[in-house]
Amino acid sequence: MRRFLLSAAYVCFGLGFLGGVAKAQTLPYDHIHLNVPDSATAANWYEKNFGGRRITEAPDRLIYGSTRLLFLQKADAKPSSGSAIDHIGFSVADLDAKMKEFEAAGVKIVTPARDVPGLFKLAFVEDPWGTKIEVVQDPERLGLHHVHMRAADPEEVFAWLLAKFGGERAKLKGRIDGIRYSSPGFSDMWILVQKGDAEPSEGHAIDHIGWRSTGPLAKTIDGLRSQGVKVISEPSPLVLPSGFKLNYSYVAGPAGAKIELVERPGLKAGE
């Protein structure tokens, strides 16, 4: 009997590490934090060019689905291109029409629109403060579409994220390797990774990305620490201008990406 139980345990252990990665419980994706000289100006720019909904928990915050776009004041941020968090992606219904709007508004066009057969139309623009933005025409998911990371070994990044934050390893449009974060009540977010040398994200236009802790943040951080994750800052309370109280912490992510974990007590899924 003992031999049978041990064999069963080994089978379960092997299944849990199928593909070489222990899959964690999926955490909902929460936000992207950009460095800008002036948060009000930046919020206005993104609202004008990419929509989003204003939220009142703090000034100059936008939300796309359930993902927040937040701004930190920093006048000398480096461009995001080439950092561990290389660019972010938005999806629009008509890319050709959107590119005409960008041109009329004086938005910097990095790469003109082109059609990638079997995928979608795409183009690259840049905000006035150095954030590289991919704009795609994906009618299945409009709005804030993905985060594109950069690393010398993309597979290491995928393995790290799956082990720490869960998610589903999948192919975007059946072609691009990525991880999809999908939680009940929350909008989906794709994390993609391109191969290349990268600088740490802190201090670049995209400073960090964030996931939400679904339980007490201290417990989540202790769990990550037990897996060897470097904790940059211990869980701390923060009271927003609206009076809402949250807890936050920073950890060192893969390939130099800075990652925030945030607990938003009392909010329902997707809020």
Contacts in CASP RR format, 6 or more apart in sequence:
PFRMAT RR
TARGET T0000
AUTHOR 0000-0000-0000
METHOD contacts of the structure
MODEL  1
MRRFLLSAAYVCFGLGFLGGVAKAQTLPYDHIHLNVPDSATAANWYEKNF
GGRRITEAPDRLIYGSTRLLFLQKADAKPSSGSAIDHIGFSVADLDAKMK
EFEAAGVKIVTPARDVPGLFKLAFVEDPWGTKIEVVQDPERLGLHHVHMR
AADPEEVFAWLLAKFGGERAKLKGRIDGIRYSSPGFSDMWILVQKGDAEP
SEGHAIDHIGWRSTGPLAKTIDGLRSQGVKVISEPSPLVLPSGFKLNYSY
VAGPAGAKIELVERPGLKAGE
16 22 0 8 1.000
16 23 0 8 1.000
20 159 0 8 1.000
21 158 0 8 1.000
21 159 0 8 1.000
21 162 0 8 1.000
21 163 0 8 1.000
22 163 0 8 1.000
23 162 0 8 1.000
23 163 0 8 1.000
23 166 0 8 1.000
23 167 0 8 1.000
24 162 0 8 1.000
24 163 0 8 1.000
24 164 0 8 1.000
24 165 0 8 1.000
24 166 0 8 1.000
25 166 0 8 1.000
25 214 0 8 1.000
26 165 0 8 1.000
26 166 0 8 1.000
26 167 0 8 1.000
26 168 0 8 1.000
26 181 0 8 1.000
26 182 0 8 1.000
26 183 0 8 1.000
27 165 0 8 1.000
27 166 0 8 1.000
27 181 0 8 1.000
27 183 0 8 1.000
27 211 0 8 1.000
27 212 0 8 1.000
27 213 0 8 1.000
27 214 0 8 1.000
27 220 0 8 1.000
27 261 0 8 1.000
28 66 0 8 1.000
28 181 0 8 1.000
28 183 0 8 1.000
28 186 0 8 1.000
28 211 0 8 1.000
28 212 0 8 1.000
28 214 0 8 1.000
28 269 0 8 1.000
28 270 0 8 1.000
29 67 0 8 1.000
29 181 0 8 1.000
29 183 0 8 1.000
29 186 0 8 1.000
29 189 0 8 1.000
29 210 0 8 1.000
29 211 0 8 1.000
29 212 0 8 1.000
30 67 0 8 1.000
30 68 0 8 1.000
30 210 0 8 1.000
30 211 0 8 1.000
30 212 0 8 1.000
30 260 0 8 1.000
30 262 0 8 1.000
31 67 0 8 1.000
31 68 0 8 1.000
31 69 0 8 1.000
31 70 0 8 1.000
31 209 0 8 1.000
31 210 0 8 1.000
31 260 0 8 1.000
31 262 0 8 1.000
32 67 0 8 1.000
32 68 0 8 1.000
32 69 0 8 1.000
32 70 0 8 1.000
32 88 0 8 1.000
32 144 0 8 1.000
32 147 0 8 1.000
32 206 0 8 1.000
32 209 0 8 1.000
32 210 0 8 1.000
33 70 0 8 1.000
33 71 0 8 1.000
33 72 0 8 1.000
33 206 0 8 1.000
33 207 0 8 1.000
33 208 0 8 1.000
33 209 0 8 1.000
33 210 0 8 1.000
33 260 0 8 1.000
34 42 0 8 1.000
34 69 0 8 1.000
34 70 0 8 1.000
34 71 0 8 1.000
34 72 0 8 1.000
34 127 0 8 1.000
34 129 0 8 1.000
34 131 0 8 1.000
34 205 0 8 1.000
34 206 0 8 1.000
34 207 0 8 1.000
35 71 0 8 1.000
35 72 0 8 1.000
35 73 0 8 1.000
35 74 0 8 1.000
35 77 0 8 1.000
35 129 0 8 1.000
35 203 0 8 1.000
35 204 0 8 1.000
35 205 0 8 1.000
35 206 0 8 1.000
35 207 0 8 1.000
36 42 0 8 1.000
36 71 0 8 1.000
36 72 0 8 1.000
36 73 0 8 1.000
36 74 0 8 1.000
36 77 0 8 1.000
36 129 0 8 1.000
36 205 0 8 1.000
37 73 0 8 1.000
37 74 0 8 1.000
37 75 0 8 1.000
37 129 0 8 1.000
38 73 0 8 1.000
39 59 0 8 1.000
39 60 0 8 1.000
39 71 0 8 1.000
39 72 0 8 1.000
39 73 0 8 1.000
40 59 0 8 1.000
40 60 0 8 1.000
42 60 0 8 1.000
42 71 0 8 1.000
42 127 0 8 1.000
42 129 0 8 1.000
43 54 0 8 1.000
43 60 0 8 1.000
43 61 0 8 1.000
43 62 0 8 1.000
43 71 0 8 1.000
45 127 0 8 1.000
45 128 0 8 1.000
46 52 0 8 1.000
46 62 0 8 1.000
46 69 0 8 1.000
46 127 0 8 1.000
47 54 0 8 1.000
47 62 0 8 1.000
48 105 0 8 1.000
49 101 0 8 1.000
49 102 0 8 1.000
49 105 0 8 1.000
49 107 0 8 1.000
50 64 0 8 1.000
50 90 0 8 1.000
50 143 0 8 1.000
50 144 0 8 1.000
51 62 0 8 1.000
51 64 0 8 1.000
51 143 0 8 1.000
52 62 0 8 1.000
52 63 0 8 1.000
52 64 0 8 1.000
52 69 0 8 1.000
52 143 0 8 1.000
53 62 0 8 1.000
53 63 0 8 1.000
53 64 0 8 1.000
53 65 0 8 1.000
54 61 0 8 1.000
54 62 0 8 1.000
55 61 0 8 1.000
55 62 0 8 1.000
55 63 0 8 1.000
55 68 0 8 1.000
56 242 0 8 1.000
57 240 0 8 1.000
57 241 0 8 1.000
57 242 0 8 1.000
57 244 0 8 1.000
58 240 0 8 1.000
58 241 0 8 1.000
58 242 0 8 1.000
59 241 0 8 1.000
60 71 0 8 1.000
61 68 0 8 1.000
61 69 0 8 1.000
61 70 0 8 1.000
61 71 0 8 1.000
62 68 0 8 1.000
62 69 0 8 1.000
63 69 0 8 1.000
64 143 0 8 1.000
64 144 0 8 1.000
64 187 0 8 1.000
65 143 0 8 1.000
65 144 0 8 1.000
65 187 0 8 1.000
65 270 0 8 1.000
66 185 0 8 1.000
66 186 0 8 1.000
66 187 0 8 1.000
66 269 0 8 1.000
66 270 0 8 1.000
66 271 0 8 1.000
67 144 0 8 1.000
67 187 0 8 1.000
67 189 0 8 1.000
69 144 0 8 1.000
72 207 0 8 1.000
74 203 0 8 1.000
74 207 0 8 1.000
77 129 0 8 1.000
77 130 0 8 1.000
77 203 0 8 1.000
77 204 0 8 1.000
77 205 0 8 1.000
77 207 0 8 1.000
78 199 0 8 1.000
78 203 0 8 1.000
78 204 0 8 1.000
78 205 0 8 1.000
79 126 0 8 1.000
79 130 0 8 1.000
79 131 0 8 1.000
79 132 0 8 1.000
79 204 0 8 1.000
79 205 0 8 1.000
80 86 0 8 1.000
80 87 0 8 1.000
80 130 0 8 1.000
80 131 0 8 1.000
80 132 0 8 1.000
80 201 0 8 1.000
80 204 0 8 1.000
80 205 0 8 1.000
80 206 0 8 1.000
81 87 0 8 1.000
81 130 0 8 1.000
81 132 0 8 1.000
82 150 0 8 1.000
82 197 0 8 1.000
82 198 0 8 1.000
82 199 0 8 1.000
83 150 0 8 1.000
83 198 0 8 1.000
83 199 0 8 1.000
83 200 0 8 1.000
83 201 0 8 1.000
83 204 0 8 1.000
83 206 0 8 1.000
84 149 0 8 1.000
84 150 0 8 1.000
84 151 0 8 1.000
84 198 0 8 1.000
84 199 0 8 1.000
84 200 0 8 1.000
84 201 0 8 1.000
84 254 0 8 1.000
84 255 0 8 1.000
84 256 0 8 1.000
84 257 0 8 1.000
84 258 0 8 1.000
85 147 0 8 1.000
85 148 0 8 1.000
85 149 0 8 1.000
85 150 0 8 1.000
85 201 0 8 1.000
85 204 0 8 1.000
85 206 0 8 1.000
85 208 0 8 1.000
85 209 0 8 1.000
85 257 0 8 1.000
86 132 0 8 1.000
86 148 0 8 1.000
86 149 0 8 1.000
86 150 0 8 1.000
86 194 0 8 1.000
86 198 0 8 1.000
86 206 0 8 1.000
87 124 0 8 1.000
87 131 0 8 1.000
87 132 0 8 1.000
87 133 0 8 1.000
87 134 0 8 1.000
87 148 0 8 1.000
87 206 0 8 1.000
88 131 0 8 1.000
88 132 0 8 1.000
88 133 0 8 1.000
88 134 0 8 1.000
88 144 0 8 1.000
88 146 0 8 1.000
88 147 0 8 1.000
88 148 0 8 1.000
88 206 0 8 1.000
89 133 0 8 1.000
89 134 0 8 1.000
89 135 0 8 1.000
89 136 0 8 1.000
89 144 0 8 1.000
89 145 0 8 1.000
89 146 0 8 1.000
89 147 0 8 1.000
89 148 0 8 1.000
90 133 0 8 1.000
90 134 0 8 1.000
90 135 0 8 1.000
90 136 0 8 1.000
90 143 0 8 1.000
90 144 0 8 1.000
90 145 0 8 1.000
91 135 0 8 1.000
91 136 0 8 1.000
91 137 0 8 1.000
91 138 0 8 1.000
91 139 0 8 1.000
91 141 0 8 1.000
91 142 0 8 1.000
91 143 0 8 1.000
91 145 0 8 1.000
92 98 0 8 1.000
92 135 0 8 1.000
92 136 0 8 1.000
92 137 0 8 1.000
92 142 0 8 1.000
92 143 0 8 1.000
93 137 0 8 1.000
93 139 0 8 1.000
93 142 0 8 1.000
94 137 0 8 1.000
95 113 0 8 1.000
95 121 0 8 1.000
95 122 0 8 1.000
95 123 0 8 1.000
95 135 0 8 1.000
95 136 0 8 1.000
95 137 0 8 1.000
96 113 0 8 1.000
96 121 0 8 1.000
98 135 0 8 1.000
99 109 0 8 1.000
99 112 0 8 1.000
99 113 0 8 1.000
99 123 0 8 1.000
99 135 0 8 1.000
102 109 0 8 1.000
102 125 0 8 1.000
103 109 0 8 1.000
107 125 0 8 1.000
107 126 0 8 1.000
107 127 0 8 1.000
108 125 0 8 1.000
108 126 0 8 1.000
108 127 0 8 1.000
108 128 0 8 1.000
109 123 0 8 1.000
109 124 0 8 1.000
109 125 0 8 1.000
110 123 0 8 1.000
110 124 0 8 1.000
110 125 0 8 1.000
110 126 0 8 1.000
110 132 0 8 1.000
111 123 0 8 1.000
111 124 0 8 1.000
112 123 0 8 1.000
113 121 0 8 1.000
113 122 0 8 1.000
113 123 0 8 1.000
113 135 0 8 1.000
114 121 0 8 1.000
114 122 0 8 1.000
114 123 0 8 1.000
115 121 0 8 1.000
116 122 0 8 1.000
118 173 0 8 1.000
118 175 0 8 1.000
119 173 0 8 1.000
119 175 0 8 1.000
119 176 0 8 1.000
120 136 0 8 1.000
120 137 0 8 1.000
120 138 0 8 1.000
120 173 0 8 1.000
121 136 0 8 1.000
121 137 0 8 1.000
122 134 0 8 1.000
122 135 0 8 1.000
122 136 0 8 1.000
122 137 0 8 1.000
123 134 0 8 1.000
123 135 0 8 1.000
124 132 0 8 1.000
124 133 0 8 1.000
124 134 0 8 1.000
124 135 0 8 1.000
125 133 0 8 1.000
125 135 0 8 1.000
126 132 0 8 1.000
126 133 0 8 1.000
127 133 0 8 1.000
127 205 0 8 1.000
129 205 0 8 1.000
130 205 0 8 1.000
131 205 0 8 1.000
131 206 0 8 1.000
132 205 0 8 1.000
134 145 0 8 1.000
134 146 0 8 1.000
134 148 0 8 1.000
136 145 0 8 1.000
138 145 0 8 1.000
138 173 0 8 1.000
141 188 0 8 1.000
144 187 0 8 1.000
144 189 0 8 1.000
145 190 0 8 1.000
146 172 0 8 1.000
146 189 0 8 1.000
146 190 0 8 1.000
146 191 0 8 1.000
146 192 0 8 1.000
147 189 0 8 1.000
147 190 0 8 1.000
147 191 0 8 1.000
147 192 0 8 1.000
147 209 0 8 1.000
148 192 0 8 1.000
148 193 0 8 1.000
148 194 0 8 1.000
149 157 0 8 1.000
149 191 0 8 1.000
149 192 0 8 1.000
149 193 0 8 1.000
149 194 0 8 1.000
149 198 0 8 1.000
149 254 0 8 1.000
149 255 0 8 1.000
149 257 0 8 1.000
150 193 0 8 1.000
150 194 0 8 1.000
150 195 0 8 1.000
150 196 0 8 1.000
150 197 0 8 1.000
150 198 0 8 1.000
150 255 0 8 1.000
151 157 0 8 1.000
151 193 0 8 1.000
151 194 0 8 1.000
151 195 0 8 1.000
151 196 0 8 1.000
151 198 0 8 1.000
151 254 0 8 1.000
151 255 0 8 1.000
152 195 0 8 1.000
152 196 0 8 1.000
152 197 0 8 1.000
152 198 0 8 1.000
152 255 0 8 1.000
153 195 0 8 1.000
153 255 0 8 1.000
154 177 0 8 1.000
154 193 0 8 1.000
154 194 0 8 1.000
154 195 0 8 1.000
156 254 0 8 1.000
156 255 0 8 1.000
157 193 0 8 1.000
157 254 0 8 1.000
157 255 0 8 1.000
157 257 0 8 1.000
158 169 0 8 1.000
158 177 0 8 1.000
158 178 0 8 1.000
158 179 0 8 1.000
158 193 0 8 1.000
160 253 0 8 1.000
160 254 0 8 1.000
161 167 0 8 1.000
161 179 0 8 1.000
161 191 0 8 1.000
161 254 0 8 1.000
162 169 0 8 1.000
162 179 0 8 1.000
163 227 0 8 1.000
164 224 0 8 1.000
164 227 0 8 1.000
164 229 0 8 1.000
165 181 0 8 1.000
165 211 0 8 1.000
166 179 0 8 1.000
166 181 0 8 1.000
167 179 0 8 1.000
167 180 0 8 1.000
167 181 0 8 1.000
167 182 0 8 1.000
168 179 0 8 1.000
168 180 0 8 1.000
168 181 0 8 1.000
168 182 0 8 1.000
169 177 0 8 1.000
169 178 0 8 1.000
169 179 0 8 1.000
170 178 0 8 1.000
170 179 0 8 1.000
170 180 0 8 1.000
171 177 0 8 1.000
171 178 0 8 1.000
172 178 0 8 1.000
172 180 0 8 1.000
172 190 0 8 1.000
172 192 0 8 1.000
176 192 0 8 1.000
177 192 0 8 1.000
177 193 0 8 1.000
178 190 0 8 1.000
178 191 0 8 1.000
178 192 0 8 1.000
178 193 0 8 1.000
179 190 0 8 1.000
179 191 0 8 1.000
180 188 0 8 1.000
180 189 0 8 1.000
180 190 0 8 1.000
181 188 0 8 1.000
181 189 0 8 1.000
181 190 0 8 1.000
181 191 0 8 1.000
181 211 0 8 1.000
182 188 0 8 1.000
183 269 0 8 1.000
184 269 0 8 1.000
185 269 0 8 1.000
185 270 0 8 1.000
186 269 0 8 1.000
186 270 0 8 1.000
187 270 0 8 1.000
198 255 0 8 1.000
198 256 0 8 1.000
199 256 0 8 1.000
200 256 0 8 1.000
200 257 0 8 1.000
200 258 0 8 1.000
201 207 0 8 1.000
201 208 0 8 1.000
201 256 0 8 1.000
201 257 0 8 1.000
201 258 0 8 1.000
202 208 0 8 1.000
202 258 0 8 1.000
207 258 0 8 1.000
208 250 0 8 1.000
208 257 0 8 1.000
208 258 0 8 1.000
208 259 0 8 1.000
208 260 0 8 1.000
209 257 0 8 1.000
209 258 0 8 1.000
209 259 0 8 1.000
209 260 0 8 1.000
210 259 0 8 1.000
210 260 0 8 1.000
210 261 0 8 1.000
210 262 0 8 1.000
211 259 0 8 1.000
211 260 0 8 1.000
211 261 0 8 1.000
211 262 0 8 1.000
212 261 0 8 1.000
212 262 0 8 1.000
212 263 0 8 1.000
212 264 0 8 1.000
213 220 0 8 1.000
213 247 0 8 1.000
213 261 0 8 1.000
213 262 0 8 1.000
213 263 0 8 1.000
215 263 0 8 1.000
216 263 0 8 1.000
217 235 0 8 1.000
217 247 0 8 1.000
217 248 0 8 1.000
217 249 0 8 1.000
217 261 0 8 1.000
217 262 0 8 1.000
217 263 0 8 1.000
218 235 0 8 1.000
218 247 0 8 1.000
220 261 0 8 1.000
220 263 0 8 1.000
221 231 0 8 1.000
221 234 0 8 1.000
221 235 0 8 1.000
221 249 0 8 1.000
221 251 0 8 1.000
221 261 0 8 1.000
224 231 0 8 1.000
224 251 0 8 1.000
224 261 0 8 1.000
225 231 0 8 1.000
229 251 0 8 1.000
229 252 0 8 1.000
229 253 0 8 1.000
230 251 0 8 1.000
230 252 0 8 1.000
230 253 0 8 1.000
231 249 0 8 1.000
231 250 0 8 1.000
231 251 0 8 1.000
231 252 0 8 1.000
232 249 0 8 1.000
232 250 0 8 1.000
232 251 0 8 1.000
232 252 0 8 1.000
232 258 0 8 1.000
233 249 0 8 1.000
233 250 0 8 1.000
234 249 0 8 1.000
235 247 0 8 1.000
235 248 0 8 1.000
235 249 0 8 1.000
235 263 0 8 1.000
236 247 0 8 1.000
236 248 0 8 1.000
236 249 0 8 1.000
237 245 0 8 1.000
237 246 0 8 1.000
237 247 0 8 1.000
238 245 0 8 1.000
238 246 0 8 1.000
238 247 0 8 1.000
238 248 0 8 1.000
239 245 0 8 1.000
240 246 0 8 1.000
244 264 0 8 1.000
245 265 0 8 1.000
246 262 0 8 1.000
246 263 0 8 1.000
246 264 0 8 1.000
246 265 0 8 1.000
247 262 0 8 1.000
247 263 0 8 1.000
247 265 0 8 1.000
248 260 0 8 1.000
248 261 0 8 1.000
248 262 0 8 1.000
248 263 0 8 1.000
249 260 0 8 1.000
249 261 0 8 1.000
249 262 0 8 1.000
250 258 0 8 1.000
250 259 0 8 1.000
250 260 0 8 1.000
250 261 0 8 1.000
251 259 0 8 1.000
251 261 0 8 1.000
252 258 0 8 1.000
252 259 0 8 1.000
253 259 0 8 1.000
264 271 0 8 1.000
END
